[in-house]
Amino acid sequence: MTTPPSPEPPDAERPSREDLDRQVRERYATWRDQPRGLGCAVVAAFLVLTTVAFVLAGVAIIAAAR
């Protein structure tokens, strides 16, 4: 036995694609926003490690000169 067809269209209860896209953007932002924090962390780590390396090289040169 089958159920009679509903008078409403099948996607009457489903949100539109635009609504779904807006909800995703509000919750997760856009994909472009995600790597920015990782990129900043990588650049900051590179700067810190480079600075430490130059300081240690300077200390080693001064110690070798004595």
C-alpha positions as YAML, in Angstrom:
chain: A
units: angstrom
residues:
- id: 1
  name: MET
  ca: [0.00, 0.00, 0.00]
- id: 2
  name: THR
  ca: [1.39, 3.40, -0.94]
- id: 3
  name: THR
  ca: [0.74, 6.77, 0.63]
- id: 4
  name: PRO
  ca: [-0.99, 9.41, -1.43]
- id: 5
  name: PRO
  ca: [1.22, 12.19, -2.76]
- id: 6
  name: SER
  ca: [1.58, 15.26, -0.61]
- id: 7
  name: PRO
  ca: [0.01, 18.48, -1.93]
- id: 8
  name: GLU
  ca: [3.20, 20.40, -1.03]
- id: 9
  name: PRO
  ca: [6.26, 20.27, -3.30]
- id: 10
  name: PRO
  ca: [9.03, 17.96, -2.02]
- id: 11
  name: ASP
  ca: [11.41, 20.81, -1.15]
- id: 12
  name: ALA
  ca: [8.91, 23.00, 0.66]
- id: 13
  name: GLU
  ca: [10.49, 22.27, 4.06]
- id: 14
  name: ARG
  ca: [14.10, 22.42, 2.85]
- id: 15
  name: PRO
  ca: [15.97, 25.75, 3.04]
- id: 16
  name: SER
  ca: [17.24, 27.27, -0.18]
- id: 17
  name: ARG
  ca: [20.82, 26.94, -1.30]
- id: 18
  name: GLU
  ca: [21.41, 30.62, -0.48]
- id: 19
  name: ASP
  ca: [20.16, 30.10, 3.08]
- id: 20
  name: LEU
  ca: [22.41, 27.09, 3.55]
- id: 21
  name: ASP
  ca: [25.42, 28.98, 2.18]
- id: 22
  name: ARG
  ca: [24.72, 31.91, 4.49]
- id: 23
  name: GLN
  ca: [24.44, 29.61, 7.52]
- id: 24
  name: VAL
  ca: [27.76, 27.94, 6.68]
- id: 25
  name: ARG
  ca: [29.48, 31.32, 6.21]
- id: 26
  name: GLU
  ca: [28.13, 32.58, 9.53]
- id: 27
  name: ARG
  ca: [29.27, 29.48, 11.40]
- id: 28
  name: TYR
  ca: [32.58, 28.65, 9.76]
- id: 29
  name: ALA
  ca: [33.48, 31.87, 7.90]
- id: 30
  name: THR
  ca: [34.98, 31.36, 4.46]
- id: 31
  name: TRP
  ca: [37.77, 29.03, 3.50]
- id: 32
  name: ARG
  ca: [40.01, 32.04, 2.84]
- id: 33
  name: ASP
  ca: [39.88, 33.04, 6.51]
- id: 34
  name: GLN
  ca: [41.17, 29.71, 7.77]
- id: 35
  name: PRO
  ca: [44.82, 29.64, 6.60]
- id: 36
  name: ARG
  ca: [45.52, 33.20, 7.73]
- id: 37
  name: GLY
  ca: [46.25, 32.20, 11.34]
- id: 38
  name: LEU
  ca: [48.46, 29.32, 10.26]
- id: 39
  name: GLY
  ca: [50.37, 31.57, 7.87]
- id: 40
  name: CYS
  ca: [50.97, 34.14, 10.60]
- id: 41
  name: ALA
  ca: [52.19, 31.43, 12.97]
- id: 42
  name: VAL
  ca: [54.63, 30.09, 10.36]
- id: 43
  name: VAL
  ca: [56.02, 33.56, 9.59]
- id: 44
  name: ALA
  ca: [56.32, 34.40, 13.30]
- id: 45
  name: ALA
  ca: [58.11, 31.12, 14.02]
- id: 46
  name: PHE
  ca: [60.51, 31.75, 11.12]
- id: 47
  name: LEU
  ca: [61.31, 35.25, 12.41]
- id: 48
  name: VAL
  ca: [61.88, 34.04, 15.96]
- id: 49
  name: LEU
  ca: [64.10, 31.14, 14.90]
- id: 50
  name: THR
  ca: [66.09, 33.34, 12.51]
- id: 51
  name: THR
  ca: [66.67, 35.90, 15.26]
- id: 52
  name: VAL
  ca: [67.79, 33.21, 17.69]
- id: 53
  name: ALA
  ca: [70.15, 31.76, 15.08]
- id: 54
  name: PHE
  ca: [71.76, 35.15, 14.42]
- id: 55
  name: VAL
  ca: [72.17, 35.81, 18.15]
- id: 56
  name: LEU
  ca: [73.78, 32.41, 18.70]
- id: 57
  name: ALA
  ca: [76.05, 32.93, 15.68]
- id: 58
  name: GLY
  ca: [77.10, 36.30, 17.09]
- id: 59
  name: VAL
  ca: [77.84, 34.78, 20.48]
- id: 60
  name: ALA
  ca: [79.86, 31.99, 18.85]
- id: 61
  name: ILE
  ca: [81.92, 34.50, 16.83]
- id: 62
  name: ILE
  ca: [82.62, 36.63, 19.87]
- id: 63
  name: ALA
  ca: [83.56, 33.56, 21.94]
- id: 64
  name: ALA
  ca: [85.89, 32.33, 19.16]
- id: 65
  name: ALA
  ca: [87.61, 35.71, 18.92]
- id: 66
  name: ARG
  ca: [88.61, 35.69, 22.58]
...
